[in-house]
Amino acid sequence: MPIYFRPGGNDANGGTNATTDAKRTLVACLPLINLANPDTREVIACADTMGGTAIFTTASEYTFYNDNESVFPVPINEAQRLTFKGREGDTIKFAWTSSGFGWLWRTKCSYVTFFNMEFIETNLTTGSDAFRWFTQIGTDLVFVYLYDLIFRDNPQGHNCGSMSPFSRYNQMINCESYNAGMGNTGLANNFYWQGRDHIIRGNISDRTIVPADAQKGGIRCYTNNENIIAGEPESANNLIEQNFSARSPNNYTFAGNAIIVKNNVSRMARNNHFEAFEQTDGTNTGLKFLNNTGSGQELANVKGLDFFRGIYTQVEVDNNIMFGMTTPFSYTGIIGTVVPLSQDNNLTTDPSFLDEANDNLRIGAGSAARNAGKFRAEVTNDFDGNPRPSGGVLDIGAYEYQEAVINPRRKPYMFFRGVLLG
């Protein structure tokens, strides 16, 4: 049996039954983990009854550290993968009420999956750089998967962050984050990743409540200059695709070698929709920016794709829609001037979105983006997961026009308008 915990549990019990024998705290569950036993590698948070709501409000109920593997052994391969999840049919919420960090893991983390849980800030006036999920700077974060998680309403810092330049081979898929940095004038992002070989796919980011600034944004993936450790390469081989980010100073920020940014949607930025930001002033090679869609601006002088800092070579910018902002494409950064290897079939005039005001940036049959793109072997589907091309020629932008929707995914414009609905 898996290990269960719930607010109404009892830490004196065995922790092997969802309703009658559950632990009350995550900390009490951890000593029961045995990596050699598949049944004890799954820790499930649940409500007191199936289909109910569990709200963990006290830090001792769910916050834990694993310094030097002193709490439990860290999995070292896929066969030992450890899973923390909310029970199917339940609503699992972790409400951080204190200032400081809302740790879920610290110091060392590998082969772990988190999914189907919600992390909420309930103290909207205090806190300092309070992360929902965090691994300390300078340590390993390897093969960690985040699926179907919700983060929202962090007043001071990032909603979800990994600050380790040693991070690699991690995945963040179908997660949502809202309202990071409420009242904060410093660094704040909905999602903040460092490292290399990550997959960031299908996530929703809406609004960071901070002034326009290069250090704040929606989905951010690169390595800071001050966090690079001798001998560790900078960010590389990251895949950022099929995400939706809106109403932040910078909806997307990225840097690195051999990275692909494709099929992403951006709405109503306050500074940049997409920002290439190399903090080290070094050279990044092999950026592919393909079939993305950006639309609108909340403040004046917003840029679509901006090379804000660093040196970039071998840049490919194809099949993108950047409409309704002051400067759709800006290749003049702090250091040098980017000359793209390719800059083809980008659209800056009206693409006739189906419902732009409500964040629906799909195109209709009469759109200028339809059948106007350039073939790219890297682009085989669209934001919704529908195959490309639908006709004989690839469409421009994140959405491929379909005679009939084959594989609809969640539609961000139906789920929120600046706040989480439901």
C-alpha positions in Angstrom: 0.0 0.0 0.0 1.2 3.6 -0.6 1.9 5.9 2.3 -0.9 8.3 3.0 -1.2 11.6 4.9 -4.1 14.0 5.4 -4.9 16.8 7.9 -7.1 14.5 10.0 -4.5 11.8 10.2 -2.6 10.5 13.2 1.2 10.4 13.1 1.1 7.5 15.6 -0.6 5.3 13.0 1.1 3.3 10.3 0.3 5.6 7.4 -0.8 2.8 5.0 -4.5 3.6 4.5 -6.1 6.6 3.0 -8.8 7.2 5.6 -8.3 5.1 8.7 -4.5 4.8 9.1 -3.1 8.0 7.5 -0.3 10.1 8.8 -1.1 13.8 9.7 2.2 15.2 8.4 4.5 14.6 5.4 7.4 14.6 7.8 6.0 11.5 9.6 5.6 9.7 6.2 9.2 10.1 5.2 10.8 7.5 7.5 8.5 4.9 6.0 9.9 5.3 2.5 11.9 2.3 1.3 13.4 2.7 -2.1 13.6 -1.1 -2.6 9.8 -1.4 -2.1 7.6 0.1 -4.9 4.7 0.4 -2.6 6.5 2.7 -0.2 7.8 5.0 -3.0 4.4 6.6 -3.4 3.3 9.2 -0.9 -0.3 10.4 -1.3 -1.9 13.5 0.1 -5.7 13.2 0.5 -8.8 14.7 2.0 -10.6 13.0 4.9 -13.1 11.6 2.4 -12.8 10.8 -1.3 -13.7 13.8 -3.3 -13.1 16.3 -0.5 -10.6 19.0 0.1 -7.5 18.8 2.1 -5.8 22.0 3.2 -2.5 21.8 4.9 -1.8 25.0 6.7 0.9 24.4 9.2 4.5 24.2 7.9 5.2 21.1 10.0 2.5 19.2 8.1 4.3 19.3 4.8 7.6 21.2 4.8 10.7 19.0 4.8 14.4 19.1 4.3 16.8 16.4 3.2 20.2 17.9 3.9 22.9 15.3 3.3 20.2 12.6 2.8 19.6 12.6 6.6 15.8 12.3 6.4 15.5 9.6 3.7 17.7 8.2 0.9 17.6 10.0 -2.4 16.6 7.9 -5.4 19.6 7.4 -7.8 17.9 5.9 -10.8 14.5 5.6 -12.5 13.8 2.2 -10.8 13.8 4.0 -7.5 11.6 7.0 -8.5 9.7 8.5 -5.6 6.2 10.0 -6.2 4.3 12.7 -4.2 0.8 13.3 -5.4 -2.7 14.3 -4.6 -5.2 11.5 -4.6 -7.5 11.3 -7.6 -10.8 13.0 -7.0 -9.5 15.1 -4.1 -8.5 18.7 -4.0 -5.1 19.0 -2.3 -4.0 22.5 -1.2 -0.8 23.5 0.7 -1.4 26.9 2.2 1.8 28.7 3.2 1.1 31.2 6.0 4.5 32.2 7.2 7.3 34.4 5.9 10.4 32.9 4.5 10.7 29.9 2.2 8.0 27.3 1.6 10.4 24.4 1.0 9.3 21.1 -0.4 12.8 19.9 -1.0 16.3 21.1 -0.3 19.9 20.3 -1.1 19.6 17.1 -3.1 16.7 15.8 -5.2 16.7 13.3 -8.1 14.1 10.9 -9.7 11.1 12.4 -7.9 7.7 13.3 -9.3 5.2 15.8 -7.9 1.8 16.1 -9.4 -1.9 16.9 -8.8 -1.5 19.4 -5.9 -2.0 23.1 -5.3 0.3 25.6 -3.5 -1.3 28.8 -2.2 0.0 31.9 -0.4 -2.5 32.8 2.3 -0.5 35.6 4.0 -0.5 38.3 1.4 1.4 41.0 3.3 4.5 39.2 4.7 7.2 36.9 3.4 10.5 37.3 1.7 11.3 35.4 -1.5 8.9 32.7 -0.5 9.1 29.8 -2.9 6.5 27.1 -3.3 9.0 24.6 -4.5 12.7 25.1 -4.3 16.1 23.5 -4.3 19.0 25.3 -2.8 21.6 27.0 -5.0 24.6 24.9 -5.9 23.1 21.4 -5.5 21.8 18.7 -7.7 18.3 18.6 -9.1 18.1 15.8 -11.6 15.2 14.0 -13.3 12.6 15.8 -11.2 9.2 16.0 -12.8 6.4 18.5 -12.0 3.0 17.6 -13.5 -0.4 19.2 -13.1 0.5 21.5 -10.2 -1.0 24.9 -9.4 0.9 27.7 -7.8 -0.7 31.1 -6.9 -0.7 34.3 -4.9 2.9 34.6 -3.7 3.3 38.1 -2.4 7.1 38.4 -2.3 9.0 36.0 -4.5 8.7 33.2 -7.1 5.7 31.0 -7.2 7.8 28.0 -8.3 11.6 28.1 -8.5 14.7 26.0 -9.0 17.8 28.0 -8.4 20.4 25.4 -9.0 22.7 25.7 -12.0 23.4 22.0 -11.6 19.7 21.2 -12.5 19.3 19.0 -15.5 16.9 16.6 -17.2 13.9 17.9 -15.4 10.3 18.3 -16.7 7.6 20.8 -15.9 4.4 19.9 -17.8 0.8 21.2 -17.5 1.4 23.3 -14.4 -0.2 26.7 -13.7 1.0 29.7 -11.9 -0.8 33.0 -11.1 0.1 36.3 -9.4 3.7 36.0 -8.3 5.4 38.9 -6.6 2.4 40.7 -5.3 3.8 43.8 -3.7 7.4 42.8 -4.3 9.8 45.3 -6.0 12.5 42.7 -6.4 13.0 39.5 -8.3 9.7 37.6 -8.9 8.6 35.1 -11.5 5.7 32.6 -11.8 8.1 29.9 -12.9 11.9 30.2 -12.5 14.3 27.5 -13.8 18.0 27.2 -14.2 20.2 24.5 -15.7 20.0 22.4 -18.8 18.2 19.7 -20.7 14.8 20.6 -19.3 11.4 20.2 -20.9 9.0 23.0 -20.1 5.7 22.2 -21.9 2.0 23.0 -21.7 2.2 25.4 -18.7 0.0 28.4 -17.9 1.5 31.6 -16.4 -0.7 34.6 -15.7 0.4 37.9 -14.2 3.3 38.9 -12.0 2.2 41.8 -9.9 5.3 43.9 -10.2 6.5 46.9 -12.2 8.1 46.3 -15.6 11.6 45.0 -15.0 14.0 42.6 -16.7 14.2 40.5 -13.5 10.5 39.7 -13.3 8.3 37.6 -15.5 6.2 34.6 -16.3 8.3 31.6 -17.5 12.0 32.1 -17.0 14.7 29.6 -17.9 18.4 30.4 -17.8 21.4 30.5 -15.5 22.4 33.6 -13.6 25.9 34.9 -13.7 26.3 34.8 -9.9 25.1 31.2 -9.8 27.4 29.6 -12.3 29.9 27.3 -10.6 33.4 26.6 -12.0 33.3 23.7 -14.4 29.5 23.7 -14.8 28.3 24.6 -18.3 25.6 27.3 -18.7 22.0 26.6 -19.7 21.7 24.4 -22.8 19.4 22.1 -24.7 16.2 23.4 -23.0 12.9 22.8 -24.8 10.2 25.5 -24.1 7.0 24.6 -26.0 3.2 24.9 -26.0 3.1 27.3 -23.0 0.8 30.2 -22.4 2.1 33.3 -20.6 0.4 36.6 -20.1 0.4 40.0 -18.3 3.9 40.0 -16.9 6.8 42.4 -17.5 8.5 39.6 -19.5 6.2 36.7 -20.3 9.2 34.5 -21.3 12.9 34.9 -20.5 15.5 32.4 -21.7 19.1 32.0 -22.6 21.5 29.1 -23.4 23.0 27.0 -26.2 21.0 24.8 -28.5 17.6 25.7 -27.0 14.2 25.5 -28.8 11.4 27.9 -28.1 8.3 26.9 -30.2 4.5 26.9 -30.3 4.3 29.3 -27.3 1.6 31.9 -26.8 2.1 35.3 -25.2 -0.5 38.0 -24.3 -0.3 41.5 -23.1 3.3 41.9 -21.9 4.5 45.0 -20.0 8.1 44.9 -21.2 8.9 42.0 -23.6 6.8 39.1 -24.8 10.0 37.0 -25.3 13.3 38.0 -24.0 16.8 36.5 -24.7 18.7 37.5 -21.7 22.3 36.2 -21.3 23.3 37.4 -17.8 26.9 36.5 -18.2 27.4 38.6 -21.3 28.6 35.4 -22.9 27.8 33.8 -26.3 24.8 31.7 -26.9 24.7 29.5 -30.0 21.9 27.7 -31.7 18.6 29.4 -30.5 15.6 28.2 -32.5 12.6 30.5 -32.1 9.8 28.9 -34.1 6.0 29.3 -34.5 5.4 31.4 -31.5 2.5 33.9 -31.2 2.7 37.2 -29.3 -0.2 39.7 -29.0 -0.8 43.0 -27.4 0.8 45.2 -24.7 -0.2 46.5 -21.4 2.3 49.4 -21.4 3.9 51.4 -24.2 7.0 50.4 -26.1 6.7 46.7 -25.6 8.8 44.4 -27.7 7.9 41.0 -29.2 11.2 39.2 -29.3 14.0 41.1 -27.7 17.7 40.2 -27.5 18.2 42.2 -24.4 21.7 41.1 -23.4 24.6 38.9 -24.4 25.9 37.7 -27.8 23.8 35.3 -29.9 25.0 33.4 -32.9 23.2 30.8 -35.2 19.8 32.3 -34.4 16.8 31.0 -36.3 13.6 33.1 -36.1 10.9 31.5 -38.3 7.1 31.4 -38.6 6.3 33.7 -35.7 3.4 36.1 -35.2 4.2 39.3 -33.3 1.2 41.6 -33.5 0.0 44.6 -31.5 3.3 45.7 -29.8 5.5 48.7 -30.5 8.6 46.7 -31.7 7.8 43.1 -32.9 11.5 42.1 -33.3 14.6 43.7 -31.7 18.0 42.2 -32.4 20.1 45.0 -30.8 21.2 43.8 -27.4 23.7 45.2 -24.9 26.6 43.4 -26.6 26.8 43.4 -30.4 24.0 42.9 -32.9 22.3 39.6 -33.7 22.2 38.6 -37.4 19.8 35.7 -37.6 20.8 32.7 -39.6 17.2 32.7 -40.7 14.4 35.1 -40.3 11.6 33.9 -42.5 7.9 34.1 -42.7 7.2 36.1 -39.6 4.0 38.0 -39.5 3.6 41.5 -37.8 0.3 42.6 -39.4 -3.2 41.6 -38.3 -3.5 37.8 -38.3 -7.2 37.9 -37.7 -7.2 36.1 -34.3 -10.6 34.4 -33.5 -11.0 36.2 -30.1 -8.0 38.2 -29.2 -9.7 40.1 -26.4 -10.3 36.9 -24.6 -6.9 35.4 -25.2 -8.0 33.1 -28.0 -5.2 33.6 -30.6 -6.2 30.8 -32.9 -6.5 31.7 -36.5 -9.4 31.4 -38.9 -9.7 30.2 -42.5 -9.0 33.7 -43.8 -6.0 34.5 -41.7 -2.8 35.8 -43.4 -1.0 33.2 -41.3 -2.7 30.3 -42.9 -0.5 28.2 -45.2 2.1 31.0 -45.2 4.9 29.4 -43.1 8.2 27.8 -43.8 8.8 24.1 -43.4 10.6 23.3 -40.1 11.3 19.7 -39.2 11.2 20.6 -35.5 7.6 21.7 -35.7 5.3 18.7 -36.1 2.3 19.8 -33.9 0.8 23.1 -32.6 -0.1 24.6 -29.3 -3.1 22.3 -29.0 -1.2 19.2 -30.0 -2.8 19.0 -33.4 -0.5 17.8 -36.2 1.3 20.1 -38.6 0.8 20.9 -41.4 -3.0 20.5 -41.6 -2.9 21.5 -45.3 0.1 21.3 -47.6 2.0 24.2 -46.0 2.8 25.0 -42.4 0.8 27.9 -40.8 2.6 30.8 -39.1 2.2 31.1 -35.3 1.5 28.7 -32.5 -1.8 27.5 -33.8 -2.3 25.4 -37.0 -5.7 26.0 -38.6 -7.7 22.8 -38.5 -10.8 21.9 -40.5 -11.8 20.0 -37.3 -10.1 20.0 -33.9 -8.4 16.7 -33.6 -6.7 16.9 -30.2 -8.0 19.9 -28.2 -6.0 20.7 -25.1 -7.1 23.0 -22.3 -7.9 26.5 -23.5 -6.3 29.2 -21.3 -8.7 31.9 -22.3 -11.6 29.9 -20.9 -9.8 29.1 -17.6 -8.8 32.5 -16.4 -8.7 36.2 -17.0 -6.0 37.3 -14.5 -7.3 35.1 -11.7 -7.8 31.4 -11.2 -11.3 30.3 -11.8 -13.1 27.4 -10.3 
